[in-house]
Amino acid sequence: MARPSPLPPADPVTPAWLVGVRVLLAVAYPLLAHWASHRGSGEAAAFALVDLMLIVLLGPLAARRPWAWVLLAALISGLAMLASTPWLQLLLLAPPMLFTALLAWWFGRSLRAPREALISRIVGALDGCEPSQLPSPLYRYTRRLTAAWSLLLATLSLTNGLLAVIAVPGGVLVRLGHPPLFAVAQQQWSLFANLLNYGIVGGFFVAEYVIRRRLFPHRPYRNFVDFMRRMGALGPDFWRKLFS
């Protein structure tokens, strides 16, 4: 008689406190980055970049992985050595462009078979079914919405990159010794890249919800608050797998 094959190991569950700390660090980063850009000092930039490192390394740090602690110590030492140079301010130009570019790529790649579009997977999870089992009009809408998110985020990434190049006095062209023909102030770049980006994304999210309620009035949630509650109820592990 054949022995039953062992069950695959269950995926680790992300602790709620870890999610909360990462959210707080993520909320703090754009504020710290804007403050650092406004001050123009390497020490302030180092403080903001340490926050960014903690967002990335928080999981293995909490799991007491030795390599994570060694890497964090090495990175902090490197930032301390560069604090008196202009390089840390230059590094602050990159995260807004890279973050939105990464998200645009994530949304865009999910449209390629055999993957299912990210929004289709989220709506399917809210409805308790596979994405392919969604009604055809809703399924097409979720795919088009995924493409719209990818386009929006790609546009923000290109805009962030362009402003980082022509910012004065700390932009890429100025650092390379080539004053730009058209320039924006460093504070204007930071205001857009570190703060207004999130307003644009939030505004698009709310506007899309209003449009969706008109196009598909018979949804399982009663209002926007109930919609957000159901999104949160999907759990951190759903969101981790979604973007894995």
N, C-alpha and C positions, 0 to 999 in steps of 0.2 A: 504494500500500500504506500503510495507516494506521500511523502511528508509535505504538509502545506508550506508554501513559501512564506518567509517572514514578511510582515508588513513593513512598508518603507517608513523610515523615521519621520516623525511629524516635524513640520517646519517650526522653528522657534518662534514663540510669541513675543512680540516687542512689548516690554513693560510700558505702562501708561506714563510713568514718571519720566521715562527716557524720551517719549514723544513730546511731553510737555516742555522739557528742558530744551530739546532741539527746536521746538517752535519758538520759544523765548529767544534763543540765540539767533534764529533766522529773522525774527522781528527786529532784534537789536542791530543786526549787521547794517542794513541800509542807513539807519540813523547814525551809527558810529562812522560809517564811511562818509556820509555827508558832512558830519562834524570834522572828520579828519581832513577832508578836502578843503573845507572852509578855513581851517587853521593852517594848512599847508606845511605841517611839520611831520618829520619822519616818525617821531614817537607816537603821535596820534594815529598815523597810518598803521604802525605796528600793532597798536591796540585793536584796531578794526580787523586786521588780518588774522590776529590770534582768535578772534571771535569766529571768523570764517573757518579756520582750522578746526576749532572745536566742533563746529557743525558737522564737518566731514568725519572726524575721528571719534565722535562721542560714543558710538556703538562699541567699537573695540576698546576704548578707554574704560567704559563701564564694565566690560567683560574682563578687564584686567589683562589684556593682551600685552605682553612685554614690548613687542615691536611697536605698538601704538604709542606707548609712553616714551620709548626711546626716540621715535620719530618726532613726537610733539616737542620733546626737549631740544632736539637738534634744530627743528624749525624755529623755535623761539630764540635759540642762540643765534641763528642766522639773522633773524629780524633785528635782534639787539645790535649785531655788528653793523647792519645796514641802516640803523635808525638815523645816523647823522648824514646820510647821503640822500640824493633825490630819487633813488631807485624805488623806495617803498611807495612814494606818491605815484610813481609811474605804474607800479603794480596795481594800485587801486583802480586804474582805468579799465583793467581787464575783466573783473568779475561780472559787471552788468551785461557786457557783450557776450561773454562765454556762457553765462547762465541762461539767457534768453535763447541763444543759439542752440544749446543743448536741449532745451524744452521744445524748440521748434523741430529739431531733428527727431525727438521722441514721438511727437504727434505725427510728423510726416511719415516716419518709417512704419507706423502702425497701419497705414493705409495700404501697404504692400502685402499681397497674399503670401503665405497663408495666415498672416496675422489678422486680427480684428481691430478695427479702429478704436482708439482709446475711449472716445465718448460712447461708442456702441457698447463697449464692455462695462462702462460705468452705468449706463441706462439699463443694460441687461441685469446687472447686479441689483439695481434699485427695484426692478420689476420681478426679480427672482427667476430669471430665465437666461438661456444662452443668447448672445447677441443675434445669432441667426434666426432665433424664434421671435424677435420683435416684429411688429407689424411693418409691412414693406415701406409705407411712407415715413414712419419713425426711423426705421433702419437707414434709409437713404439720408434723412435729415442728420442723423448722428454722424454719418461719414462726412457729409459736407461741413458739418460744424467742426469736426476734427481737422479738416483741411483749412478751415477759416482760422482756427487757433494756431495752426502751424504757420500760416501766412502772417498773422498778426505778430507772433513772437519773432519770426524771421525779420520782419520790418523793424521791430524794436531793436533787435540785435544789430542790424545794419546802421540804424540811427545812432545807437550808443557808440558804435565803432567810429562813425564819421565824426561825431562830436568829440570823442576822445582824441582823435587825430588833430583837430583844429582848435582845441581848447588852449587858452592862454591864461597863465604863463606855464602851466605844467603839462600841456598836451604832447603828443608824440612828435609832431613836426618841430615844435619849439625845442624839445629836448635834443632833437637831431640837428639843430642849428638852422632850420628852414622856417622862418615866420610864414604862417599861412596867409593866403590872399583874403580869405574870409575866416573870421575867428569868432569864437564865443568865449565868454569868461569862464574860468575854472568853476566858479560857483554855479553858473548856468548849466554847465555839463552835469555837475553833481546833482543839481535839483532835478533834472530830467532823468538821469540814469539811476540815481539812488532812491528817488521818491516818486516822481510822476509816473515812472514805469508801472508801479504798483497801482496807482490810481487808474491808469488806462486799462490795465488788466482787470481790475475790479469793476470798472464801468462796463467793459465788454461783457463780463460775466453776468452782471445784473440786467443789462439790456437784452442779452440773449435769453435770459429766463423769462422776461416779459414777452418776447416774441414767441417763445415756445409755448407759453400758456395760452396764447391766442391761437396758435396753429394746432396744438394738441391739448384741448381743455380737460380731457378726461385722464388725468395723470393720477398716480396713487398718493401724491402729497397734496395737502390742502392749500398751503401758501408757501411763501419763501422761507419762513422760519422752519416749517415742517420739512421742506426740501433740504435745508442745511442740516437739520437734525438727522434725517435719513442718510445724508451723505456721510456725516460723522459716524453713524452707527455701522457703516460698512467696516470700520475698524482699521487700525494702522497697518495690519498685515495685508489687507486687501490693497491698500495704496502702495505698500512696499512691493508687492508682487506686480502690480500694474505697471510700475516704472522699472521693473527689474530687467 
